[in-house]
Amino acid sequence: MPSSIKYLTIGPLSLIILPMYIRTKSSKNSPRKTVQIVESFINEKGQPRQRIVQHLGVAFDDEQLQKLWSLGGKLIPELEQHAKEEKLFQAGQVSLFKFAPEAYEQEIPDKQTAQIKKMLKREDVLEGPFEVWGEVFDKLGIEDVLGLSDRGRGSTHALKLCLSAKLTDGGSKRRSAMWLTEQLGLMFSEDRFYRMMDKLSEKIDKVKELGFNCGRRLCDNKISLVLLDVTTLYFESFLDDEDEKTSEKPQDSEAQTEEKEPVKLKPGLRRHGFSKDCKFKETQVVLALASSADGIPLWYDVFPRNTAECTTLKHMIDEITRRVDPDEIWVVADGAMLTEDNRKVLKEAHASYVLGASIKKLSKVNQEQTLSLEAFKELDEGGKYRTISLENGRTLVVTRSESKAKKDAHDRDYMIKRLMKKLDKNGEVQAKVLVSNRGTSKYIEPSDKGGEAKYRINQEKIEEDAKYDGLHGVETDREISGIEDVKAVLEAYGNLWHIEDCFRVSKNDLKIRPVYHWTSERVRAHVAICFVALLMERYLENQVHVRRHVNLSAQRIKDALLKVNSTLIKDTENDKLYRFPSRLPKDAREIYKALGLKRGMEPTEITSMVKYRRRVPNLMGEIYEELSE
């Protein structure tokens, strides 16, 4: 074995790489000679050791032995390169090396032939998600969050792989690591994700700023509507976080008798509270999200579960109006945000608003106006509307829809029928039975009879509720002078489905909950990763729509990219490995065209499997060419 030791230094890290060599082992009582490729290494105690890298075979004579040694001489350079890059990869140093296609594959000569019976299928390699999401990652400049320095590039690549896995497979960091190990043919530990998350937790502000800048670019720097909504994320945990220490004034050693300043506590993040996913026993956090009218995520923040939804608006508005002229935007949110404090916040920020309003909570006079159907006017869409002037220049726009009226009546009849089944022979129902039927509580009243708590149906409440069938209210501080202004307000409020769809994609496709992390830093990093993944998904949807005039959902994008792969076939006669790309399905073809990605359809010869595994999509300055139909 050569005694020289090679040192490879990248950045602050030096890695000891010992050369491989061929070893022959034999037995006194057998003519067999085993040929192996062996690697030397230094163990934790600093002692030199050897391990077998690959068995080459068994030779029974000198001719066979010579052939095995010749084969080993050809394999060692490739195996040494693989080992070197694997060590660097595990150390987070080789992560973003970009290989041009010629570094790992080459064209097949026209005259080259092969025997079909000698061809053996090796595997199918998934390529679509890594090519497409890697390109989106680069186009959005997400690499700037953790940087490309010697220390940052490993974490940046881990973030890119984590996002590719999240957008393709969803699931936890552990599941993502297992998925990447299977797809990329390397041992990828979830610990790399956790180390990346620890660094990402220090860059949360940068993530939010990146999201806002990307969202503004997609809106052509014109953000006319800001949609706000709130949801809850639950944990696989039933214990609240303890309050965290934020500051403590050290006690002066020369003034031991003076009273120590009280310790300030920051509320822990995970708390019990109301759950929109009906996970009332688990701890929760509140996620507030702001998006554009088209559902492009702009900003987000995470709050403890015991934070009231309406109080999140002030923080979100402060952050957004610091970056956008508040006179140019409308803030749109549902009725949970309509409080007197929030009205003051929006007024002080000079931001106009369109908020959902509960008609049943209006003053008696305004309720009577709302129920006066004779005053309603026709809308072009077939519904009816009327406006009611409120104090402080505010206007309530009330609409009535026949389809909504039928739905409201149907929902009420369903609850009453369900309630009727629980009544006893005296027309009463026990209180304990109503625990799982909270929706029916507005139709009942306490029974006058003593003893066990019982309730009975109140017909007057049912009739009163029926008066509001089909009605919906929206409050705004915008000036309403005619039907066009009414349409503009209703259209703005109707865009709320976009941000609700953001939550649907985050929960169902990106699996943002349940959350499996426990520390506040990891929780915030997890939400940041999901926010960036949502931004990438929305960006791709936008590009396909704008450039190709095709609407693709998150699920259709995922399904399309999972069909983009290549088949690797080995010629057992000469040990050459060939790559046969699959044809792009229709949706995938539109995605590649929208991003300007070129995917060659000709078979190629893989000259370096290591570099092929480690490749990072790179356009290399090529101009996009139309893919064949």
Buried (B, 14 or more C-beta within 10 A) or exposed (E): EEEEEEEEEEBEBEBEBBBBBBBBEEEEEEEEBBBBBBBBEEEEEEEEEBEEBBEBBBBEEEEBBEBBBEBBEEBBEEBBEBBBBBBBBBBBBBBBBEBEBEBBBEEBEEEEEBEEEEBEEBEEBBBBBBBBBBBBBBBBEBBBBBBEEEBBBBBBBBBBBBBBBBBBBBBBBBBBBBBBBEBBBBEBBBEBBBBBBBBBBEBBEBBBBBBBBBBBEBBEEEBEBBBBBBBBBBBEBEEBBEEEEEEEEEEEEEEEEEEEEEEEEEBBBBBBBEBBBEBEEBBBBBBBBBBBBBBBBBBBBBBBBBBEBBBBBBBBBEBBBEEBEBEEBBBBBBBBBBBEEBBEBBBEBEBBBBBBBEBBEBEEEBBEBBEEEEBBEEBEEEBBBBBBEBEEEBBBBBBBBEEBBEEBBEEBEEBEEEBEEBBEEEEBBBEEBBEEBEBBEBBBEEBEEEEEEBBBBBEEBBEEBEEBBBBBBBBBBBEBEEBEBBBBBBEBBEBBEBBBBBBEBBBEBBBBBBBBBBBBBBBBBBBBBBBBBBBBBBBBBBBBBEEBEBEBEBEBBBBBBBBBBBBBBBBEEEEBBBBBBBEBBEBBBBBBBBBBBBBEEEBBBBBBBBBBBBBBBBEEEEEEEEBEE
